[in-house]
Amino acid sequence: MNKILQVIKYLFLDWLAAFLAWFLFYIFRKQSEDPGFYEYFDVIFRDPNFWMGIVFIPLGWLLLYTMVGTYRRVYRKSRLNELGQTFIITLIGVTVIFFMAILDDVIITYKSYYQSFLVLFFLHFSLTYLGRLALTSVTVRKIHKKLIGFNTIIVGSNGNALAIYNEVEKQERSSGNIFLGFVSVYDKDNYKIGDFLEHLGKYEDLKQIIDKHQVEEVIIAIERSETDTIDRIIA
């Protein structure tokens, strides 16, 4: 599992979507201003504004996505959440572009403002979400088939820990958790989950254990009698 490569894939797809959306939008704007524009289509390639937009607009989108954390958990993306997040961020980004780069353009009617906004929004949203949906769907299928997994440890050692372990292991469609072992809260002679997972140490050493075993996810499954340690566990 290569997180950097996965981030690069999302970056490329987002850049490509922004590039195509702006290119198509620029053509739409030119055609709206001059219906006979297609007879001298190559004129756009001699327009410095076209090249400025095609270079800086996609970079601006990538900067916005980075600022809102789009590329932080690239292997734990939800297609439904992706839809909502892409919609909201596109709305914000298109509004910013509209007021910074389009509002001062010469227009025939104010109706063209609304048309331009909707066209740019539709192009950018649809192209961006299509690319993300494709990549996220492939990733989710690999996770369900256990081709991609996440090093996981359980904090807890008795009934709750064992119940969660069994629940995750019996999933028909894997959530991707690869259990490396468990971390105990209190010392005991026997741990219920000890028959299934290796005892990696105590919760006081949790940070060192995470670093040593390259743990990506921690599941806290302590008992009621151990809840007094919760603040120290998550600290």
N, C-alpha and C positions, 0 to 999 in steps of 0.2 A: 504494500500500500504506500503510494508515493503522494503525500499531501501537496508538495510543491508542484508536481506535474498536474495534479487535479486543479489546483488554483490557476495554473497557466492555461488549462483548457477553458475554464470559465472566463478568464480574462480575454482570451482570443475570441470566444463566441460573443461576448459582450461588446468587444471592440468591433467585430465584424457587423453585428447588428446595428450599432450606432453609425458605422460607416455607411452601410446600405440605406439606413433610414434617412440620413441626412442627404445622401446622393439623390434618392428618389424624391425627397421633399424639395430639394433645390430645383429639380426638373419640373415638379408640380408648380412651384412658384413662377418659374419662367414661362411655363405654358399658360398660366392664369393671366400673366401680364401681356403675353403676345401669343395668340393661338397659332400663328404661323412659325413659331419658334423652331419646330422640328426641321424646317428647311435649312437652317444653319445651326444645327445641334452642336457642332464642334466649338461654337463660340464660348460655351461654358468653360472649356478647358483653358481658355485664355483669360478668364476672369480671376483676378487674384482673390476676390471674396470667396469664390468657390473653393480654392485651395486652402485658404485660411480656415474655412468651416470644416472641410474634410479632414484637416489635421487636428485642429484644436477641439472641435465638438466631441469626437469620440474620446479624446484624452480627458476632457472634462467629465464625461459620464463615468469613466473608470475611476477618477478621483472621487466622485460622489459615492459610487458603490463602495469604494474602500473606506470612506469616512463612516458609512452607516453599517459597516461590518459584514458586507455581503460575502466576503471570501474567508471568513474566520473558521466556520465549521462546514467545510465543503463536502464532507462525507455524511453529514447528518442533516441534509436538506429534505424538507417535505414539499411535495409538488403543490399541495394546496396552499401552504404558507408562502411558497415561492410566487404563486399567482398573486396573492394579496400584496406582498412586499414589492413585487415588480410593478404592480399597478400604482401604488402610492409613490414610489420613488420616481417612476416615469412622469406622474402628474407634477411632482415637485420640479423635476429637471426640465420638463417641457415649458413649464411656467417661467422658470428662470431664463431659459433660452429665448422664449417669446419676448420677454421684456428687454432683454439685453441685445438681441441680434435682429429681431424682426419688427418690433413696434415702430421703428423709425422708417421702415420701408415705405415707398410710395404705393398707395393703394387706390383702387377705383371706388370701392364701397367698404363700409365697416363689416359687411357680411364676409368679405374675404379674410378679415382677421380671424373670425370664428372658424372659417373653413380651414385656414392655415393651421390653427391650433389643433383642431380635431384630426387633420391629416397627419401632422407630425406626431401627435400622441398615438394614433392608431398604428402608424408605421413603426415607431420605436417600440411600443409595447408589444405588438404582435411578433416582431422579429426577435426581440430580446427574450420574450417568454418562450418562443418556439425553440430557440437554441438551448436555453436553460432546461426546459422540459425534457428535451431529448437526452441531454447529458445526465440529468438527475434520474431519469427513468432507467437508464443503463446502470447507473451506480446502485440504485435501490434494488434492481434485480440481482446484481452481483452480491449485495449484502444478504438478501433473502436466500441465495444459494450457497452462502458461506464462502464465497470467493473473496470477499473483503470482510475483515473483522477488526475489532477494537479490543486491545488488551484491557482487561477489566479485573478489578479486585472487589471483594465484598468486605465491608467493615461490619463485623458481626460474626457470630460463630454458632448460634443455636437455632431455635425454631424459626424465627423470621428469616434468618439468612438462608437456611435450608429450603424454606418454602419458596423464596424468591429464586434461588438457584434452580430448583426443580421446574418452576414455572417458565423461566427463560430457556432452559435446556429442552423443554418439551414443546416449544413453539413450532408450529408447522412451517411458518415463514420466519426464518431467523432474524433477530434484531441486530445481529452482528457482534454480540458480546462474546469474547473469547476469555473465559475465566482462567486466570493464572494462579489464584489462591485466595486466601482470606486473611484478614487482620483481626485479631481478637481485641476485645475491650478489657476484659479481666483475665488473669491467669486461671486456668482450670486443668484438671488432669485429662479430661476428655471433652471434645467439642463435637456436637452433632454433625456439623458440616465437614468435620475432619476426615470422614470416610470418603469424601468426594473431592476435596480440594486441599492443597498444601497450605500449611500454616506458615505465613510469611513473616509474622512478627506481631508486635503490639501497635495500637493506634498512635502511641507517642512517637513511633518511628515512621509514621505514614508518609511524610514528605520524602524521606530517604528511600523508602520502598517504591514509591511512585517513580522516582528518578532511576533507581537501579533496574527496575523491570519495564521501564518505558510505558507506564500505565497511561491509558487515554481516558478511561472512565472509571469512576468509583461509585459503587452502590452502597449506601448506608442502610443496613438492615439490623439495627440493634434492638434489644429487648426493652420492655418498659422499665425494668430495673436498672437499665444502663443509660437512661436518657439524661442523667446528670452530666454525662461526658460529651453530649452533642456539640456544645459550644467549642470545646477543645478539639474535637474531631475536625470541624469545618474551619477552624481558625487558620 
